[in-house]
């Protein structure tokens, strides 16, 4: 199911400012989608990465926008079968 960029950016921002959150782990499992939404999410993760570690976990597919979002992470985890 698609998730709106507005929902995700609010959640990322909340985690960024929460002193109890030590890192953000973001799961990407997407065949692609809206380029603008991906850019908005990537920008928020980029800001979060300045405050705390951002780790991206790639699911079975991480295409186009999902790949772009992953580039903001300090660490990217993927299976050898992940299509990217």
C-alpha positions in Angstrom: 0.0 0.0 0.0 1.2 3.5 -0.8 2.1 5.8 2.0 1.8 9.6 1.6 4.9 11.7 1.9 3.1 14.0 4.3 2.6 11.1 6.8 6.2 9.9 6.5 7.8 13.3 6.8 5.8 14.0 9.9 6.9 10.7 11.4 10.6 11.3 10.4 10.6 14.8 11.8 9.0 13.6 15.1 11.7 10.9 15.4 14.4 13.5 14.5 13.4 15.7 17.4 12.7 12.9 19.9 15.7 12.7 22.2 14.7 9.1 23.1 15.1 8.0 19.4 18.8 7.1 18.9 18.6 6.1 15.2 16.0 6.0 12.4 15.6 2.7 10.6 13.7 3.1 7.4 12.3 0.1 5.4 12.0 0.5 1.6 10.0 -2.1 -0.3 8.7 -0.3 -3.4 8.6 -0.7 -7.1 8.8 3.0 -7.5 6.3 5.8 -7.5 5.9 9.5 -7.3 9.2 11.3 -7.8 8.1 14.4 -5.9 7.0 12.3 -2.9 10.4 10.5 -3.0 12.3 13.8 -3.0 10.3 15.1 -0.1 10.9 12.0 2.0 14.6 12.0 1.0 15.0 15.6 2.1 13.5 14.9 5.5 15.7 11.9 6.0 18.7 14.0 4.9 17.9 16.5 7.7 17.4 13.7 10.2 20.8 12.2 9.2 22.4 15.4 10.4 21.0 14.7 13.9 21.2 10.9 14.3 22.1 7.8 12.3 19.7 6.9 9.4 19.7 3.2 8.3 17.8 2.0 5.3 16.7 -1.6 4.9 15.8 -2.6 1.4 13.1 -5.2 0.9 12.5 -7.3 -2.2 12.3 -4.3 -4.5 13.7 -0.8 -4.1 13.3 0.9 -7.4 13.6 4.6 -8.5 12.3 6.6 -5.7 13.0 4.0 -3.1 16.6 3.9 -4.3 16.8 7.7 -4.1 15.5 7.7 -0.6 18.1 5.1 0.4 21.0 7.4 -0.7 20.4 9.6 2.4 21.3 6.8 4.8 24.6 6.2 6.5 24.1 2.5 6.2 22.0 0.6 3.5 21.1 -3.1 4.1 19.9 -5.3 1.4 19.5 -9.0 0.6 21.4 -10.5 -2.3 18.0 -11.0 -4.0 16.9 -7.3 -3.6 16.1 -5.8 -7.0 17.4 -2.2 -7.1 
